[in-house]
Amino acid sequence: IAPTVHFTMGGLWTDFNEMTSIDGLFAAGIWTCQPGKFRIDFGRAEFIQLIAGVVTVTDAEGVAKTYRAGDAFVTPAGFSGTWDVIEPVKKHFTWYGPEPVW
């Protein structure tokens, strides 16, 4: 399966779903992104482990946390905020939940 490449105002990012459950409620894969800042809305809960890079995640209330290669964190379903990719990021991800309806 080839990765999906996306272009956004924040830069270039790719994702590669290594596995998606039959019911579509669970997926795991690798995501990469070049430096840039962009708004993101997570409709599903997601576990993230950074393999490479540095990113500052800021929530809707303005609380910012910086993560580096080796860090792991969970983004809850319904999260809205920004990702500021300082150094190119590569992450393992797993998410769970139904397709979000915005």
Secondary structure as UniProt FT lines:
FT   STRAND          4..8
FT   TURN            9..10
FT   STRAND          11..20
FT   TURN            22..23
FT   STRAND          26..33
FT   STRAND          36..41
FT   STRAND          45..59
FT   TURN            60..61
FT   STRAND          64..68
FT   TURN            69..70
FT   STRAND          72..75
FT   TURN            77..78
FT   STRAND          80..96
//
